[in-house]
Amino acid sequence: MTLKLVIGNKNYSSWSLRPWLAMTAFGIAFEEILVPLDTPEFKSQIRAHSPAGRVPVLIDGEAVVWESIAILEHLAERFPHKPLWPREPVARAHARSLATEMHGGFGALRREAPMNLWRPVEPRAFPEDTLKDVRVLLRRWSEARECFGAGGDFLYGAFSAADAMYAPVATRLRTYAIEVDPVAAAYVEAIHAHPAFVAWKEAALKETHVLEIDEVDWPVVKRV
C-alpha cells in the first residue's frame, strides 16, 4: 500500500519539509498531497486527512500519523532496514534528544526567521531571544559533529532523521545571513547540497502562493 504524505507549501512549510526530506533521502516511496496553506479551503481539506488540522500528515493504510517527529519515528519502525537514526545506541539517543529539542524549542528563531526559500539572502536585525536560540543551536550542532560526526558531513556523519529536523533551520540561517561558526557553515552547506533538499527547493521556487505571515519584508515580497 502506497504511503501518502500530506504537506503544505514547499516555500514556507518547514514542518512539511522534515518528513518529506527524510522519505526522499532514504528512498521511501510515497504519494505527495499538497494542501495550500492559509486558504479558505485549507481547514476542510486538511480535516479530510488529519484530526489535528495541520500539516504534515502521513497516511499509512489505516494508520494516520501527524507531527513531524512522530512521522519520523513511525518511518523508522516501518522501515527498520533504513538508518533513519544512527545505528550506534549512544549516537542514536543523542540524535533523538536533539531532534526532540528542535521539535519543542527554538521558538524565537522560528518566529522571527520563518522559512522562506525564495527570499534573497539578506541580513535582518533580531531580538536577543532569537540570538540566544542561535547560540544554543550552534552549540548543539558543534557537540553532535565533534562527538558523532566523523563519518560524514551531517550531524551524525551520515544523513539522518536529526538532519531532517534541522534542515529548515539551516535554511533560516542562510536566508537571513545569520553569522555562524565554520562548523555550522559547513553543515548548512551540506544540507543545501543534499539532492533531496535541492529537489524540494526547486519545487518551492516554482510556487506562486504567498503567505503574508511568513514574508518578513511585507508588503514587499522579495524573490530570488
VOTIDO-365787 format. One record per residue (C-alpha): residue number from 1; residue in three letters; y, z, x. Coordinates in steps of 0.25 Angstrom, whole numbers. Example, Ala and Ser with C-alpha at 12.3 -4.5 7.8 and 13.67 -1.06 7.14 Angstrom:
2
<site><num>1</num><residu>ala</residu><north>-18</north><up>31</up><east>49</east></site>
<site><num>2</num><residu>ser</residu><north>-4</north><up>29</up><east>55</east></site>
END
This chain:
224
<site><num>1</num><residu>met</residu><north>0</north><up>0</up><east>0</east></site>
<site><num>2</num><residu>thr</residu><north>14</north><up>-4</up><east>6</east></site>
<site><num>3</num><residu>leu</residu><north>23</north><up>7</up><east>9</east></site>
<site><num>4</num><residu>lys</residu><north>37</north><up>6</up><east>3</east></site>
<site><num>5</num><residu>leu</residu><north>50</north><up>11</up><east>9</east></site>
<site><num>6</num><residu>val</residu><north>62</north><up>12</up><east>0</east></site>
<site><num>7</num><residu>ile</residu><north>75</north><up>12</up><east>9</east></site>
<site><num>8</num><residu>gly</residu><north>90</north><up>11</up><east>7</east></site>
<site><num>9</num><residu>asn</residu><north>100</north><up>2</up><east>14</east></site>
<site><num>10</num><residu>lys</residu><north>96</north><up>0</up><east>29</east></site>
<site><num>11</num><residu>asn</residu><north>110</north><up>1</up><east>34</east></site>
<site><num>12</num><residu>tyr</residu><north>112</north><up>15</up><east>28</east></site>
<site><num>13</num><residu>ser</residu><north>99</north><up>22</up><east>25</east></site>
<site><num>14</num><residu>ser</residu><north>95</north><up>30</up><east>37</east></site>
<site><num>15</num><residu>trp</residu><north>84</north><up>37</up><east>29</east></site>
<site><num>16</num><residu>ser</residu><north>78</north><up>24</up><east>25</east></site>
<site><num>17</num><residu>leu</residu><north>78</north><up>19</up><east>40</east></site>
<site><num>18</num><residu>arg</residu><north>70</north><up>30</up><east>44</east></site>
<site><num>19</num><residu>pro</residu><north>56</north><up>27</up><east>37</east></site>
<site><num>20</num><residu>trp</residu><north>59</north><up>12</up><east>38</east></site>
<site><num>21</num><residu>leu</residu><north>61</north><up>13</up><east>53</east></site>
<site><num>22</num><residu>ala</residu><north>48</north><up>21</up><east>55</east></site>
<site><num>23</num><residu>met</residu><north>40</north><up>12</up><east>46</east></site>
<site><num>24</num><residu>thr</residu><north>45</north><up>-1</up><east>52</east></site>
<site><num>25</num><residu>ala</residu><north>44</north><up>5</up><east>66</east></site>
<site><num>26</num><residu>phe</residu><north>29</north><up>9</up><east>64</east></site>
<site><num>27</num><residu>gly</residu><north>25</north><up>-4</up><east>57</east></site>
<site><num>28</num><residu>ile</residu><north>22</north><up>3</up><east>43</east></site>
<site><num>29</num><residu>ala</residu><north>23</north><up>-8</up><east>33</east></site>
<site><num>30</num><residu>phe</residu><north>32</north><up>-5</up><east>21</east></site>
<site><num>31</num><residu>glu</residu><north>40</north><up>-11</up><east>10</east></site>
<site><num>32</num><residu>glu</residu><north>54</north><up>-9</up><east>10</east></site>
<site><num>33</num><residu>ile</residu><north>62</north><up>-6</up><east>-3</east></site>
<site><num>34</num><residu>leu</residu><north>77</north><up>-5</up><east>0</east></site>
<site><num>35</num><residu>val</residu><north>85</north><up>2</up><east>-11</east></site>
<site><num>36</num><residu>pro</residu><north>100</north><up>1</up><east>-8</east></site>
<site><num>37</num><residu>leu</residu><north>108</north><up>14</up><east>-7</east></site>
<site><num>38</num><residu>asp</residu><north>119</north><up>19</up><east>-16</east></site>
<site><num>39</num><residu>thr</residu><north>118</north><up>8</up><east>-27</east></site>
<site><num>40</num><residu>pro</residu><north>118</north><up>11</up><east>-42</east></site>
<site><num>41</num><residu>glu</residu><north>103</north><up>7</up><east>-42</east></site>
<site><num>42</num><residu>phe</residu><north>99</north><up>16</up><east>-30</east></site>
<site><num>43</num><residu>lys</residu><north>95</north><up>28</up><east>-37</east></site>
<site><num>44</num><residu>ser</residu><north>86</north><up>21</up><east>-47</east></site>
<site><num>45</num><residu>gln</residu><north>80</north><up>12</up><east>-37</east></site>
<site><num>46</num><residu>ile</residu><north>76</north><up>23</up><east>-27</east></site>
<site><num>47</num><residu>arg</residu><north>71</north><up>32</up><east>-38</east></site>
<site><num>48</num><residu>ala</residu><north>61</north><up>22</up><east>-41</east></site>
<site><num>49</num><residu>his</residu><north>55</north><up>25</up><east>-27</east></site>
<site><num>50</num><residu>ser</residu><north>59</north><up>39</up><east>-23</east></site>
<site><num>51</num><residu>pro</residu><north>60</north><up>52</up><east>-31</east></site>
<site><num>52</num><residu>ala</residu><north>71</north><up>56</up><east>-20</east></site>
<site><num>53</num><residu>gly</residu><north>80</north><up>45</up><east>-24</east></site>
<site><num>54</num><residu>arg</residu><north>83</north><up>42</up><east>-9</east></site>
<site><num>55</num><residu>val</residu><north>78</north><up>32</up><east>1</east></site>
<site><num>56</num><residu>pro</residu><north>69</north><up>31</up><east>9</east></site>
<site><num>57</num><residu>val</residu><north>56</north><up>32</up><east>1</east></site>
<site><num>58</num><residu>leu</residu><north>42</north><up>28</up><east>6</east></site>
<site><num>59</num><residu>ile</residu><north>32</north><up>23</up><east>-5</east></site>
<site><num>60</num><residu>asp</residu><north>18</north><up>24</up><east>0</east></site>
<site><num>61</num><residu>gly</residu><north>9</north><up>22</up><east>-12</east></site>
<site><num>62</num><residu>glu</residu><north>11</north><up>34</up><east>-21</east></site>
<site><num>63</num><residu>ala</residu><north>18</north><up>42</up><east>-10</east></site>
<site><num>64</num><residu>val</residu><north>33</north><up>41</up><east>-11</east></site>
<site><num>65</num><residu>val</residu><north>40</north><up>47</up><east>1</east></site>
<site><num>66</num><residu>trp</residu><north>55</north><up>50</up><east>3</east></site>
<site><num>67</num><residu>glu</residu><north>63</north><up>55</up><east>14</east></site>
<site><num>68</num><residu>ser</residu><north>62</north><up>48</up><east>27</east></site>
<site><num>69</num><residu>ile</residu><north>55</north><up>59</up><east>35</east></site>
<site><num>70</num><residu>ala</residu><north>45</north><up>61</up><east>24</east></site>
<site><num>71</num><residu>ile</residu><north>42</north><up>46</up><east>25</east></site>
<site><num>72</num><residu>leu</residu><north>40</north><up>46</up><east>40</east></site>
<site><num>73</num><residu>glu</residu><north>30</north><up>57</up><east>38</east></site>
<site><num>74</num><residu>his</residu><north>23</north><up>50</up><east>27</east></site>
<site><num>75</num><residu>leu</residu><north>22</north><up>38</up><east>36</east></site>
<site><num>76</num><residu>ala</residu><north>17</north><up>46</up><east>48</east></site>
<site><num>77</num><residu>glu</residu><north>6</north><up>51</up><east>39</east></site>
<site><num>78</num><residu>arg</residu><north>3</north><up>38</up><east>33</east></site>
<site><num>79</num><residu>phe</residu><north>2</north><up>30</up><east>46</east></site>
<site><num>80</num><residu>pro</residu><north>-3</north><up>41</up><east>56</east></site>
<site><num>81</num><residu>his</residu><north>-6</north><up>30</up><east>66</east></site>
<site><num>82</num><residu>lys</residu><north>8</north><up>26</up><east>67</east></site>
<site><num>83</num><residu>pro</residu><north>16</north><up>36</up><east>76</east></site>
<site><num>84</num><residu>leu</residu><north>28</north><up>39</up><east>67</east></site>
<site><num>85</num><residu>trp</residu><north>28</north><up>53</up><east>74</east></site>
<site><num>86</num><residu>pro</residu><north>25</north><up>55</up><east>89</east></site>
<site><num>87</num><residu>arg</residu><north>11</north><up>58</up><east>91</east></site>
<site><num>88</num><residu>glu</residu><north>13</north><up>70</up><east>100</east></site>
<site><num>89</num><residu>pro</residu><north>14</north><up>82</up><east>92</east></site>
<site><num>90</num><residu>val</residu><north>26</north><up>89</up><east>99</east></site>
<site><num>91</num><residu>ala</residu><north>34</north><up>76</up><east>98</east></site>
<site><num>92</num><residu>arg</residu><north>29</north><up>74</up><east>84</east></site>
<site><num>93</num><residu>ala</residu><north>34</north><up>87</up><east>80</east></site>
<site><num>94</num><residu>his</residu><north>47</north><up>85</up><east>87</east></site>
<site><num>95</num><residu>ala</residu><north>49</north><up>72</up><east>81</east></site>
<site><num>96</num><residu>arg</residu><north>47</north><up>77</up><east>67</east></site>
<site><num>97</num><residu>ser</residu><north>57</north><up>88</up><east>69</east></site>
<site><num>98</num><residu>leu</residu><north>67</north><up>78</up><east>74</east></site>
<site><num>99</num><residu>ala</residu><north>65</north><up>69</up><east>62</east></site>
<site><num>100</num><residu>thr</residu><north>66</north><up>80</up><east>52</east></site>
<site><num>101</num><residu>glu</residu><north>79</north><up>85</up><east>59</east></site>
<site><num>102</num><residu>met</residu><north>84</north><up>71</up><east>57</east></site>
<site><num>103</num><residu>his</residu><north>80</north><up>71</up><east>42</east></site>
<site><num>104</num><residu>gly</residu><north>87</north><up>84</up><east>39</east></site>
<site><num>105</num><residu>gly</residu><north>98</north><up>85</up><east>49</east></site>
<site><num>106</num><residu>phe</residu><north>110</north><up>78</up><east>56</east></site>
<site><num>107</num><residu>gly</residu><north>117</north><up>77</up><east>43</east></site>
<site><num>108</num><residu>ala</residu><north>131</north><up>76</up><east>48</east></site>
<site><num>109</num><residu>leu</residu><north>127</north><up>64</up><east>57</east></site>
<site><num>110</num><residu>arg</residu><north>120</north><up>57</up><east>45</east></site>
<site><num>111</num><residu>arg</residu><north>132</north><up>60</up><east>36</east></site>
<site><num>112</num><residu>glu</residu><north>143</north><up>55</up><east>46</east></site>
<site><num>113</num><residu>ala</residu><north>136</north><up>44</up><east>52</east></site>
<site><num>114</num><residu>pro</residu><north>128</north><up>37</up><east>41</east></site>
<site><num>115</num><residu>met</residu><north>118</north><up>26</up><east>46</east></site>
<site><num>116</num><residu>asn</residu><north>125</north><up>13</up><east>45</east></site>
<site><num>117</num><residu>leu</residu><north>119</north><up>2</up><east>53</east></site>
<site><num>118</num><residu>trp</residu><north>129</north><up>-9</up><east>50</east></site>
<site><num>119</num><residu>arg</residu><north>141</north><up>-1</up><east>55</east></site>
<site><num>120</num><residu>pro</residu><north>146</north><up>-5</up><east>68</east></site>
<site><num>121</num><residu>val</residu><north>145</north><up>5</up><east>80</east></site>
<site><num>122</num><residu>glu</residu><north>158</north><up>13</up><east>79</east></site>
<site><num>123</num><residu>pro</residu><north>161</north><up>27</up><east>82</east></site>
<site><num>124</num><residu>arg</residu><north>165</north><up>37</up><east>72</east></site>
<site><num>125</num><residu>ala</residu><north>170</north><up>52</up><east>73</east></site>
<site><num>126</num><residu>phe</residu><north>160</north><up>62</up><east>68</east></site>
<site><num>127</num><residu>pro</residu><north>162</north><up>77</up><east>64</east></site>
<site><num>128</num><residu>glu</residu><north>156</north><up>88</up><east>73</east></site>
<site><num>129</num><residu>asp</residu><north>144</north><up>90</up><east>64</east></site>
<site><num>130</num><residu>thr</residu><north>140</north><up>75</up><east>66</east></site>
<site><num>131</num><residu>leu</residu><north>142</north><up>76</up><east>81</east></site>
<site><num>132</num><residu>lys</residu><north>133</north><up>89</up><east>81</east></site>
<site><num>133</num><residu>asp</residu><north>122</north><up>81</up><east>74</east></site>
<site><num>134</num><residu>val</residu><north>123</north><up>70</up><east>84</east></site>
<site><num>135</num><residu>arg</residu><north>122</north><up>81</up><east>95</east></site>
<site><num>136</num><residu>val</residu><north>109</north><up>87</up><east>89</east></site>
<site><num>137</num><residu>leu</residu><north>103</north><up>73</up><east>87</east></site>
<site><num>138</num><residu>leu</residu><north>105</north><up>69</up><east>101</east></site>
<site><num>139</num><residu>arg</residu><north>99</north><up>81</up><east>106</east></site>
<site><num>140</num><residu>arg</residu><north>87</north><up>79</up><east>97</east></site>
<site><num>141</num><residu>trp</residu><north>85</north><up>65</up><east>102</east></site>
<site><num>142</num><residu>ser</residu><north>86</north><up>69</up><east>116</east></site>
<site><num>143</num><residu>glu</residu><north>76</north><up>80</up><east>115</east></site>
<site><num>144</num><residu>ala</residu><north>66</north><up>71</up><east>108</east></site>
<site><num>145</num><residu>arg</residu><north>68</north><up>60</up><east>118</east></site>
<site><num>146</num><residu>glu</residu><north>67</north><up>70</up><east>130</east></site>
<site><num>147</num><residu>cys</residu><north>54</north><up>77</up><east>125</east></site>
<site><num>148</num><residu>phe</residu><north>47</north><up>66</up><east>118</east></site>
<site><num>149</num><residu>gly</residu><north>53</north><up>52</up><east>120</east></site>
<site><num>150</num><residu>ala</residu><north>48</north><up>48</up><east>133</east></site>
<site><num>151</num><residu>gly</residu><north>39</north><up>37</up><east>127</east></site>
<site><num>152</num><residu>gly</residu><north>49</north><up>28</up><east>121</east></site>
<site><num>153</num><residu>asp</residu><north>64</north><up>26</up><east>116</east></site>
<site><num>154</num><residu>phe</residu><north>63</north><up>35</up><east>104</east></site>
<site><num>155</num><residu>leu</residu><north>64</north><up>50</up><east>101</east></site>
<site><num>156</num><residu>tyr</residu><north>49</north><up>52</up><east>104</east></site>
<site><num>157</num><residu>gly</residu><north>46</north><up>40</up><east>112</east></site>
<site><num>158</num><residu>ala</residu><north>41</north><up>30</up><east>102</east></site>
<site><num>159</num><residu>phe</residu><north>48</north><up>28</up><east>89</east></site>
<site><num>160</num><residu>ser</residu><north>44</north><up>38</up><east>79</east></site>
<site><num>161</num><residu>ala</residu><north>48</north><up>43</up><east>65</east></site>
<site><num>162</num><residu>ala</residu><north>58</north><up>52</up><east>72</east></site>
<site><num>163</num><residu>asp</residu><north>65</north><up>40</up><east>77</east></site>
<site><num>164</num><residu>ala</residu><north>65</north><up>34</up><east>63</east></site>
<site><num>165</num><residu>met</residu><north>72</north><up>47</up><east>58</east></site>
<site><num>166</num><residu>tyr</residu><north>83</north><up>46</up><east>69</east></site>
<site><num>167</num><residu>ala</residu><north>85</north><up>31</up><east>69</east></site>
<site><num>168</num><residu>pro</residu><north>97</north><up>32</up><east>59</east></site>
<site><num>169</num><residu>val</residu><north>103</north><up>42</up><east>67</east></site>
<site><num>170</num><residu>ala</residu><north>103</north><up>33</up><east>79</east></site>
<site><num>171</num><residu>thr</residu><north>110</north><up>22</up><east>71</east></site>
<site><num>172</num><residu>arg</residu><north>121</north><up>32</up><east>67</east></site>
<site><num>173</num><residu>leu</residu><north>123</north><up>35</up><east>82</east></site>
<site><num>174</num><residu>arg</residu><north>125</north><up>21</up><east>85</east></site>
<site><num>175</num><residu>thr</residu><north>133</north><up>17</up><east>73</east></site>
<site><num>176</num><residu>tyr</residu><north>143</north><up>28</up><east>75</east></site>
<site><num>177</num><residu>ala</residu><north>143</north><up>27</up><east>90</east></site>
<site><num>178</num><residu>ile</residu><north>140</north><up>41</up><east>92</east></site>
<site><num>179</num><residu>glu</residu><north>139</north><up>45</up><east>106</east></site>
<site><num>180</num><residu>val</residu><north>125</north><up>49</up><east>111</east></site>
<site><num>181</num><residu>asp</residu><north>118</north><up>52</up><east>124</east></site>
<site><num>182</num><residu>pro</residu><north>109</north><up>42</up><east>131</east></site>
<site><num>183</num><residu>val</residu><north>96</north><up>47</up><east>125</east></site>
<site><num>184</num><residu>ala</residu><north>101</north><up>45</up><east>111</east></site>
<site><num>185</num><residu>ala</residu><north>108</north><up>32</up><east>114</east></site>
<site><num>186</num><residu>ala</residu><north>95</north><up>26</up><east>119</east></site>
<site><num>187</num><residu>tyr</residu><north>88</north><up>32</up><east>107</east></site>
<site><num>188</num><residu>val</residu><north>98</north><up>25</up><east>98</east></site>
<site><num>189</num><residu>glu</residu><north>96</north><up>12</up><east>105</east></site>
<site><num>190</num><residu>ala</residu><north>81</north><up>13</up><east>103</east></site>
<site><num>191</num><residu>ile</residu><north>82</north><up>16</up><east>88</east></site>
<site><num>192</num><residu>his</residu><north>91</north><up>4</up><east>86</east></site>
<site><num>193</num><residu>ala</residu><north>82</north><up>-5</up><east>95</east></site>
<site><num>194</num><residu>his</residu><north>69</north><up>-2</up><east>87</east></site>
<site><num>195</num><residu>pro</residu><north>64</north><up>-14</up><east>80</east></site>
<site><num>196</num><residu>ala</residu><north>63</north><up>-7</up><east>66</east></site>
<site><num>197</num><residu>phe</residu><north>77</north><up>-2</up><east>67</east></site>
<site><num>198</num><residu>val</residu><north>82</north><up>-15</up><east>71</east></site>
<site><num>199</num><residu>ala</residu><north>75</north><up>-21</up><east>59</east></site>
<site><num>200</num><residu>trp</residu><north>81</north><up>-10</up><east>50</east></site>
<site><num>201</num><residu>lys</residu><north>95</north><up>-13</up><east>55</east></site>
<site><num>202</num><residu>glu</residu><north>95</north><up>-28</up><east>54</east></site>
<site><num>203</num><residu>ala</residu><north>92</north><up>-26</up><east>39</east></site>
<site><num>204</num><residu>ala</residu><north>103</north><up>-15</up><east>38</east></site>
<site><num>205</num><residu>leu</residu><north>113</north><up>-25</up><east>43</east></site>
<site><num>206</num><residu>lys</residu><north>110</north><up>-35</up><east>33</east></site>
<site><num>207</num><residu>glu</residu><north>113</north><up>-25</up><east>21</east></site>
<site><num>208</num><residu>thr</residu><north>126</north><up>-26</up><east>13</east></site>
<site><num>209</num><residu>his</residu><north>125</north><up>-14</up><east>4</east></site>
<site><num>210</num><residu>val</residu><north>136</north><up>-4</up><east>9</east></site>
<site><num>211</num><residu>leu</residu><north>135</north><up>11</up><east>7</east></site>
<site><num>212</num><residu>glu</residu><north>149</north><up>17</up><east>7</east></site>
<site><num>213</num><residu>ile</residu><north>144</north><up>31</up><east>11</east></site>
<site><num>214</num><residu>asp</residu><north>138</north><up>26</up><east>24</east></site>
<site><num>215</num><residu>glu</residu><north>149</north><up>18</up><east>28</east></site>
<site><num>216</num><residu>val</residu><north>158</north><up>28</up><east>37</east></site>
<site><num>217</num><residu>asp</residu><north>169</north><up>17</up><east>38</east></site>
<site><num>218</num><residu>trp</residu><north>170</north><up>15</up><east>23</east></site>
<site><num>219</num><residu>pro</residu><north>177</north><up>8</up><east>17</east></site>
<site><num>220</num><residu>val</residu><north>175</north><up>-1</up><east>29</east></site>
<site><num>221</num><residu>val</residu><north>160</north><up>-5</up><east>31</east></site>
<site><num>222</num><residu>lys</residu><north>158</north><up>-9</up><east>45</east></site>
<site><num>223</num><residu>arg</residu><north>147</north><up>-18</up><east>48</east></site>
<site><num>224</num><residu>val</residu><north>141</north><up>-24</up><east>62</east></site>
END
